[in-house]
Amino acid sequence: MTQTTLSLKDTPQAYGKITRALHWSIAALVAWQFMTMILKVFFGVSPRESAIVGSHGPVGTAVFVLVVIRVIWSVMNAGRRPDHGAGLKRVAVKAGHGILYLVMLIVPLAALLRAFGSGRGFSPFGFQLFPTRETPIAWMVDFGNAVHGELGWVFGVLLLGHIVMVGVHEAMWKDGTMARMAGRRALR
Ligand code: HEM
């Protein structure tokens, strides 16, 4: 049967509206996250002097919520999503996407754990998520310090690899990979 309209749910021909909305909103917010940290780390702009850099924690929290929804939605759509070929290629794509999901969860989670453990309180977008507390929880702060920044940059490298692979699909294999997430060509 030929599918002509984009459905809410995923289909074997193309990702549906909800997956696409989640994918592109997460992509835009994650790009924002790297932009704020590039300003901070490479240009020395502090979160205190710039609301843009200061938005890193709240926006990262939103990313975490969207990623959790995305994981739940992908599980709910398992079995009817576009497939990734067979054999080694399938294993490579599945492993690559699995690692991306994992890192996308751990990076903001480590920062949230650190924010909770610090006891300084955390109120993204004015909503009090963690109240202030007398005693910090050392292991949470240490875990966040050890993991968040480093894995954050690793995540950036993985994302570049993800983008390069889509480019390779488009340029060499011309198999409509991009259209499954961005266009309508894959529907026909
Ligand atoms: C997917 C979401 C996120 C990404 C991709 C991300 C990425 C990064 C990166 C690359 C750095 C630079 C580390 C450095 O070299 O100095 C960083 C730092 C930081 N992030 Fe995030 N972050 C995210 C979410 C969050 C969240 C949710 C919070 C707060 C709860 C947060 C708070 C911080 C803070 C305070 C710093 C500066 C201190 C440090 O380096 O650890 N981030 N982040």
Residues whose N, C-alpha, C, O or C-beta is under 5 A from the ligand:
A	BS01	HEM	Q33 M37 V41 H56 G57 G60 T61 V63 M104 V107 P108 A111 L112 A115 H148 G149 G152 W153
